[in-house]
Structure formats: C-alpha cells, structure tokens
C-alpha cells in the first residue's frame, strides 16, 4: 500500500469502548482504593464508588477511550481521509454512549457499535498523579459484545474492506471468539493482523486466549513491563527485553509472513525484532516540564505506527511516527491531540 491506496476502512479496530473520566488526584486517592501508580486493572466491587467520587470532588475531563479506540482515533487523525478507520465494540444506550459515538465520529472514525439496552456504557477512571497514571476500567457494556454483531452483514462488510486489523488484548476479557474470527480471516486473505499485550494481568490471567491468538500475530506491541509479564508467563527465563522480543518473534506462526515484535520502553529506545534481528530506535526526549500526562502514550504510539503501516511505509518510518504521536499526546491531558496533524 502507498499513500494513494489508503481508502475508507483500510484499518479496522475492535475493542472495549470506554468513556475515560480523567482527573489529577493525590496519592491519597490511590491508597484509599488499594491502587499503585501506573497500574491498569479491571474494577472490583471496592472500586465502584471511585467514579462518582472523581465526578463529585475533582475537575474531571471526559475523553472517548479504551485502548484500541484511542489507537484508532490517533491513526485516523494522522491519515486524514474521512473514515479511513473503522472501530467496533459495545456501548450502552445512554448519554455516555452517545458521547462516545459523537467523539469518535467527530474525529472521522467510522464506528459500528453494538448497543446494549440494559447495561451502561463502560467507563475508565484515569487517575493522574504527577506524570504517572493509574487506570481502573469498569467495562460494563463493553463486556456485552457478541460475535453475532461481528457476523452481521453490515459489520462483516467492514472487516472485508480492511487491510490491517488491530485488537488490544484487553478485548480478550470480553470475546476471544470474535478476535479469533478476525485473526483467521486476516490469515486466510493475506491481510495484516496486529495485537497489543496491553497489560501485565492479561498474560497472567488470560494466557489461554492470548496464546490461541499468538500464532496469528503479524505485529505484536507492548511495553517493557508487559513484555516481562509475557516472558514470565511463558517461562522464557529472561527479563532482557531484546531476548524477550527475539523469543516472541520465534514463536509458532500461522502464516509465512515473519512476525514483527515492537516493545516500547518510555524514554528508553524502542526495541523491535524484525527481519531476523533486533533494531533499536532512540526516543527524542522531552523536558520534564513538557510532560503533562503519560496516559495514552502507548496507544498513541500504536496509532502512529499503524497509520504508516497501512501506507506501506518502512519499519523505521512506522516507529518514527509512533514515537512522534506518543510525544504529542504526553504533552496534553489524556489521549487527545491538536485539531490539525502536523506530522511530516
């Protein structure tokens, strides 16, 4: 694919749509709810009061979120062509769901949401403490996604339009059969299937569906903490990021397309295994005072990377755009971006 072949629906994402409720809080809030900085977890009953507490006691910002939706929004922003991207997930039939739809469509994404009439739209508390963030997701309606929605003629036609597919492993808490169906379609039609390790707990507690999908990974993303958790769960016997990337690339694969493993490390170089060897891409550093909020940096990296991947750009260019997108996002609150994309 080249720039002039980017078409409507070229990039397809499927995940857990959440309305992010973002606020700057003190560490006392983390302590109160048994949380630690930079954690990403699913809400337990003890966390339920947190959402209302944020709204009542803090200056909150509402952002259309969920890991995959973030990445798709960023890719859409960079690609520019209206509805170059498609996003599928489940929301509630409520005001939060309406906000999510308006935000995604307002940014040019084509959404094919399943609407659940009995369950509220999912929310994610984004607790910002200094430059660190903690995510507590109450996925609610996102958990109600059914493969039958994917299989409807209207939704499946969007699958068939796509050339590149992206699913965060968070979705494996909801509908592994849906993820597998998309992965199998991509393999059968020589299209590109990509995933993200997403959070350490997924390698620990959702290892079976994760490993069922692993043979389909053409590109797999993750950060250093997620990569270490994956290595531990699979008895790699190492915490060295380059060794982990090499071992992940060597895992069994469904198609003949070589797997590319991409591991971000914050301010440290991005490690990529591709073309039979390790590549390292230094990160352009920001000054401390330029960093506002790291929430969404990983999602933005993937969005930038995928925007260049669908254009058929080089690995180096994909990483460069991913790092650029992450750099833009962490200088703003939440996974947000300027109206105009200035990437060149």
Backbone torsions as a table, in degrees:
resi	resn	phi	psi	omega
1	UNK	NA	140.4	173.6
2	UNK	-121.2	176.4	-176.4
3	UNK	-52.1	-41.8	-175.1
4	UNK	-77.5	-2.1	176.6
5	UNK	-104.2	0.6	172.9
6	UNK	-67.5	123.6	-174.9
7	UNK	-131.6	171.9	177.6
8	UNK	-55.7	130.6	174.8
9	UNK	77.7	14.1	-175.6
10	UNK	-64.7	-30.5	-179.4
11	UNK	-116.6	126.2	-175.5
12	UNK	-118.5	125.9	176.8
13	UNK	-120.4	146.2	177.9
14	UNK	-138.0	130.8	-176.1
15	UNK	-170.9	-158.1	-177.4
16	UNK	-104.4	99.7	-179.6
17	UNK	-72.1	126.6	-178.8
18	UNK	-131.7	146.0	170.8
19	UNK	-91.8	113.8	179.2
20	UNK	-73.6	130.3	172.5
21	UNK	-110.5	100.4	-169.0
22	UNK	-105.2	135.3	178.5
23	UNK	-152.7	147.8	171.8
24	UNK	-82.8	124.6	-176.2
25	UNK	-130.1	166.2	174.4
26	UNK	-85.5	163.8	178.3
27	UNK	-66.2	-16.7	176.5
28	UNK	-59.8	-35.8	179.3
29	UNK	-65.8	-41.2	177.5
30	UNK	-61.5	-46.3	-178.7
31	UNK	-61.0	-43.0	-178.1
32	UNK	-57.2	-36.4	-176.3
33	UNK	-104.8	14.8	176.4
34	UNK	65.6	37.5	-176.4
35	UNK	-111.8	157.6	172.4
36	UNK	-124.8	154.5	-177.2
37	UNK	-59.0	144.3	177.2
38	UNK	67.8	19.6	175.6
39	UNK	-85.0	148.2	171.0
40	UNK	-130.8	111.1	-174.7
41	UNK	-136.3	165.9	170.1
42	UNK	-88.3	141.0	-177.0
43	UNK	-64.4	139.0	171.0
44	UNK	-104.2	168.7	179.8
45	UNK	-51.0	-35.1	-178.3
46	UNK	-67.2	-18.0	-177.7
47	UNK	-90.8	-11.8	-173.0
48	UNK	-55.7	-42.1	-179.9
49	UNK	-65.9	-16.2	-175.6
50	UNK	-57.8	-41.2	-173.3
51	UNK	-63.5	-47.1	179.6
52	UNK	-68.4	-34.8	178.1
53	UNK	-61.3	-40.6	178.4
54	UNK	-62.0	-46.9	-178.1
55	UNK	-63.8	-40.5	-175.9
56	UNK	-74.8	-36.4	-168.2
57	UNK	-114.1	-3.9	-176.0
58	UNK	-133.2	161.1	174.9
59	UNK	-83.8	99.1	-172.3
60	UNK	-97.4	155.6	174.9
61	UNK	-122.9	134.2	178.9
62	UNK	-99.6	126.1	-177.8
63	UNK	-134.9	136.6	175.2
64	UNK	-65.1	117.4	-172.7
65	UNK	-131.9	-152.7	-166.2
66	UNK	93.9	132.6	-170.0
67	UNK	-54.1	-50.0	-176.8
68	UNK	-67.2	-42.0	-179.8
69	UNK	-62.2	-38.3	175.3
70	UNK	-57.4	-49.9	-178.3
71	UNK	-62.2	-41.9	-179.8
72	UNK	-65.8	-40.3	177.9
73	UNK	-61.9	-43.1	-180.0
74	UNK	-65.2	-43.7	178.2
75	UNK	-60.6	-42.3	179.1
76	UNK	-61.6	-43.0	178.6
77	UNK	-58.4	-41.8	-178.2
78	UNK	-75.6	-40.6	-178.0
79	UNK	-69.0	-38.3	174.2
80	UNK	84.8	-41.7	-178.2
81	UNK	-61.5	123.7	179.9
82	UNK	-54.3	133.2	178.4
83	UNK	58.5	31.7	171.0
84	UNK	-66.4	-21.8	-177.7
85	UNK	-118.9	152.0	176.7
86	UNK	-126.1	143.0	177.7
87	UNK	-134.4	133.2	-177.3
88	UNK	-124.5	136.2	177.0
89	UNK	-176.4	-175.2	-177.8
90	UNK	-118.6	132.2	177.2
91	UNK	-125.0	169.5	173.6
92	UNK	-87.1	163.7	177.4
93	UNK	-92.5	75.4	-173.6
94	UNK	-150.6	-177.1	-175.2
95	UNK	-66.1	-35.8	178.2
96	UNK	-65.8	-39.9	177.2
97	UNK	-63.0	-39.9	178.3
98	UNK	-63.6	-40.3	177.7
99	UNK	-61.6	-43.2	179.9
100	UNK	-60.6	-46.9	-179.2
101	UNK	-61.8	-46.1	-179.0
102	UNK	-61.0	-40.4	-178.5
103	UNK	-67.0	-49.3	-177.5
104	UNK	-63.7	-48.4	-178.9
105	UNK	-67.9	-33.5	177.8
106	UNK	-64.1	-24.5	177.4
107	UNK	-96.0	8.5	173.1
108	UNK	95.2	-0.3	179.8
109	UNK	-80.1	138.6	171.5
110	UNK	-87.5	120.4	179.8
111	UNK	-107.2	142.1	174.3
112	UNK	-126.6	68.9	-177.9
113	UNK	-75.1	139.6	162.2
114	UNK	-83.8	131.7	178.5
115	UNK	-105.3	121.9	177.7
116	UNK	-97.9	123.5	-172.7
117	UNK	-81.0	-11.8	-173.7
118	UNK	-110.8	-9.3	-175.0
119	UNK	-122.9	135.0	-179.4
120	UNK	-68.9	153.6	176.5
121	UNK	-57.3	140.1	-179.5
122	UNK	-65.8	149.5	178.7
123	UNK	-130.5	157.5	176.3
124	UNK	-135.6	119.5	174.9
125	UNK	-77.7	120.4	178.3
126	UNK	-108.8	102.9	-174.8
127	UNK	-97.1	111.0	-176.7
128	UNK	-98.6	118.8	176.2
129	UNK	-120.5	104.3	-173.6
130	UNK	64.7	-123.1	178.4
131	UNK	-101.9	6.7	179.6
132	UNK	-103.2	157.8	-179.9
133	UNK	-139.3	149.3	178.6
134	UNK	-126.0	132.3	-175.8
135	UNK	-114.4	127.3	176.1
136	UNK	-124.9	108.4	-173.1
137	UNK	-100.0	125.0	171.2
138	UNK	-107.1	91.0	-163.4
139	UNK	-76.3	-17.3	169.9
140	UNK	40.7	-112.9	-174.7
141	UNK	-61.8	-30.0	178.8
142	UNK	-57.4	-27.9	-179.4
143	UNK	-74.2	-9.8	-175.2
144	UNK	-95.2	7.6	179.8
145	UNK	-60.0	137.9	179.7
146	UNK	-122.8	143.1	179.9
147	UNK	-62.0	-25.0	178.9
148	UNK	-59.5	-33.1	178.2
149	UNK	-67.8	-40.2	177.3
150	UNK	-62.3	-35.5	-173.9
151	UNK	-84.1	-6.1	176.2
152	UNK	-62.9	152.1	-177.0
153	UNK	-58.2	-40.5	-176.1
154	UNK	-67.9	-41.4	-179.5
155	UNK	-74.8	-42.0	-178.1
156	UNK	-65.1	-29.1	177.1
157	UNK	-63.9	-28.7	176.9
158	UNK	-73.5	-34.1	173.9
159	UNK	-61.2	-46.1	-176.3
160	UNK	-66.4	-26.0	178.1
161	UNK	-70.8	-27.7	-168.8
162	UNK	-78.4	154.3	174.3
163	UNK	-112.2	-25.8	-179.5
164	UNK	-130.3	136.6	-178.7
165	UNK	-120.6	141.1	178.9
166	UNK	-136.0	127.9	178.2
167	UNK	-137.7	124.1	172.5
168	UNK	-75.3	147.9	179.9
169	UNK	-65.5	-13.7	173.3
170	UNK	-55.1	-31.6	-177.8
171	UNK	-67.4	-18.1	-179.7
172	UNK	-71.6	-12.3	172.9
173	UNK	-79.0	-8.0	-172.4
174	UNK	-114.7	-60.2	-173.6
175	UNK	-147.1	74.6	176.0
176	UNK	-54.1	-38.1	179.3
177	UNK	-60.4	-34.3	178.1
178	UNK	-67.2	-43.7	178.2
179	UNK	-61.7	-41.7	-178.6
180	UNK	-66.1	-37.4	-180.0
181	UNK	-64.1	-41.8	178.0
182	UNK	-67.5	-41.8	179.6
183	UNK	-61.3	-43.7	-179.5
184	UNK	-65.5	-40.4	177.1
185	UNK	-60.0	-46.2	-179.9
186	UNK	-59.7	-44.3	180.0
187	UNK	-63.5	-42.3	-177.2
188	UNK	-68.1	-24.6	-174.6
189	UNK	-115.3	18.0	176.4
190	UNK	54.8	41.1	175.4
191	UNK	-106.9	168.0	-170.7
192	UNK	-95.3	125.2	179.6
193	UNK	-112.7	125.3	-176.8
194	UNK	-127.9	148.2	177.2
195	UNK	-140.4	173.1	178.8
196	UNK	-132.6	136.5	177.8
197	UNK	-62.5	-31.5	166.1
198	UNK	75.9	-50.8	-179.0
199	UNK	-163.8	147.9	-178.2
200	UNK	-56.9	-35.9	-175.0
201	UNK	-64.8	-23.1	-178.9
202	UNK	-70.4	-38.0	176.3
203	UNK	-67.8	-28.9	-179.4
204	UNK	-80.0	-49.4	-168.1
205	UNK	-107.9	-10.9	177.4
206	UNK	-126.3	36.6	-175.4
207	UNK	-63.1	-39.5	-176.0
208	UNK	-60.4	-54.3	177.9
209	UNK	-65.1	-32.4	178.5
210	UNK	-62.3	-46.1	-178.6
211	UNK	-73.0	-24.7	175.4
212	UNK	-66.8	-31.8	-179.6
213	UNK	-90.0	-20.2	-175.3
214	UNK	-52.3	-40.4	-179.4
215	UNK	-62.3	-17.0	-178.6
216	UNK	-91.8	-9.2	-175.4
217	UNK	-65.7	115.7	168.8
218	UNK	-86.6	-38.8	172.9
219	UNK	-131.7	134.3	174.9
220	UNK	-128.1	127.5	-178.6
221	UNK	-107.1	157.9	173.4
222	UNK	179.2	165.7	172.2
223	UNK	-100.0	180.0	-172.4
224	UNK	-65.4	-35.6	179.7
225	UNK	-67.7	-42.8	178.1
226	UNK	-65.7	-39.2	179.1
227	UNK	-64.3	-41.4	178.0
228	UNK	-63.6	-40.9	179.0
229	UNK	-64.4	-39.0	178.0
230	UNK	-65.4	-42.3	179.8
231	UNK	-62.9	-41.7	179.2
232	UNK	-64.6	-45.3	-178.4
233	UNK	-63.1	-26.9	-177.0
234	UNK	-108.3	15.7	174.4
235	UNK	54.3	44.8	177.8
236	UNK	-70.4	-22.9	178.7
237	UNK	71.4	24.7	178.5
238	UNK	-153.8	152.4	172.1
239	UNK	-115.0	6.4	178.5
240	UNK	-74.3	121.2	-173.1
241	UNK	-61.4	-39.5	179.9
242	UNK	-66.0	-39.9	177.9
243	UNK	-66.2	-39.6	178.9
244	UNK	-62.5	-46.2	179.4
245	UNK	-59.6	-41.9	-179.9
246	UNK	-64.2	-43.3	180.0
247	UNK	-68.2	-37.7	177.9
248	UNK	-64.1	-39.6	179.5
249	UNK	-64.8	-29.4	-175.5
250	UNK	-85.7	-4.3	179.8
251	UNK	-64.7	156.3	-178.2
252	UNK	-52.7	145.2	-176.3
253	UNK	-133.5	141.2	-176.4
254	UNK	-73.2	-41.9	-177.1
255	UNK	-109.7	173.4	-177.6
256	UNK	-83.1	-9.0	179.2
257	UNK	-66.4	123.5	-178.9
258	UNK	-62.2	141.5	179.8
259	UNK	-78.6	141.4	174.8
260	UNK	-112.1	128.5	179.7
261	UNK	-111.6	126.8	-175.8
262	UNK	-123.3	116.1	-178.8
263	UNK	-122.0	116.9	176.6
264	UNK	-88.6	154.0	-177.6
265	UNK	-137.9	42.4	-178.3
266	UNK	61.5	-122.2	-178.0
267	UNK	-78.6	-12.9	178.4
268	UNK	-80.8	163.0	-176.7
269	UNK	-57.0	144.2	172.5
270	UNK	-73.7	127.8	-179.0
271	UNK	-100.8	127.9	-179.6
272	UNK	-129.7	130.2	168.8
273	UNK	-102.0	119.8	179.6
274	UNK	-156.9	152.3	176.4
275	UNK	54.7	34.9	174.2
276	UNK	81.1	7.0	-178.6
277	UNK	-152.9	168.1	178.0
278	UNK	-85.0	136.1	172.9
279	UNK	-120.9	145.0	175.9
280	UNK	-124.1	133.9	-178.2
281	UNK	-123.2	106.5	-179.3
282	UNK	-58.4	149.6	179.4
283	UNK	-97.8	135.3	175.5
284	UNK	-75.0	115.3	-171.4
285	UNK	-79.1	148.6	173.4
286	UNK	-103.6	156.5	171.9
287	UNK	-72.3	151.5	-179.2
288	UNK	-51.9	-42.7	-175.6
289	UNK	-71.4	-13.1	178.6
290	UNK	-84.4	-17.3	-176.7
291	UNK	-85.9	119.7	-177.8
292	UNK	-100.6	-46.8	-171.5
293	UNK	-162.1	119.8	-179.7
294	UNK	-82.1	-3.7	179.3
295	UNK	-59.2	124.7	177.6
296	UNK	90.4	-0.9	-178.5
297	UNK	-62.2	-44.7	179.4
298	UNK	-64.5	-40.9	178.0
299	UNK	-63.6	-41.8	-179.8
300	UNK	-64.8	-40.1	177.6
301	UNK	-56.3	-48.0	-179.3
302	UNK	-62.8	-41.7	179.3
303	UNK	-59.9	-44.4	178.1
304	UNK	-65.0	-42.6	179.0
305	UNK	-60.0	-48.4	-176.8
306	UNK	-67.2	-32.6	178.5
307	UNK	-59.6	-37.6	178.4
308	UNK	-82.2	-31.4	178.9
309	UNK	-62.3	-42.5	-179.3
310	UNK	-67.9	-18.9	175.7
311	UNK	-85.9	-6.0	-178.9
312	UNK	78.1	23.0	-178.8
313	UNK	-74.9	168.9	-179.1
314	UNK	-68.7	160.7	176.3
315	UNK	-57.1	-43.1	-179.9
316	UNK	-59.3	-41.6	-179.8
317	UNK	-69.8	-36.9	177.0
318	UNK	-61.0	-46.1	179.5
319	UNK	-66.1	-42.5	-179.5
320	UNK	-58.3	-43.9	-179.5
321	UNK	-70.1	-38.0	177.2
322	UNK	-61.1	-46.1	179.3
323	UNK	-65.4	-38.6	178.0
324	UNK	-62.0	-46.1	-179.1
325	UNK	-62.5	-42.5	178.4
326	UNK	-62.4	-39.0	-179.6
327	UNK	-64.4	-38.8	177.9
328	UNK	-64.3	-46.6	-173.2
329	UNK	-66.6	-38.7	-175.6
330	UNK	-76.4	-6.0	173.3
331	UNK	-93.2	8.5	-179.8
332	UNK	-133.0	167.8	178.4
333	UNK	-85.5	126.3	-179.8
334	UNK	71.8	-177.8	178.5
335	UNK	-84.8	74.1	-179.9
336	UNK	-124.3	166.4	-176.3
337	UNK	-151.7	161.8	178.7
338	UNK	-62.7	163.3	-179.9
339	UNK	-61.9	-38.3	-176.0
340	UNK	-110.4	132.9	177.5
341	UNK	-85.5	125.9	-175.9
342	UNK	-105.9	14.1	-177.6
343	UNK	-66.4	135.7	178.1
344	UNK	-131.0	NA	NA
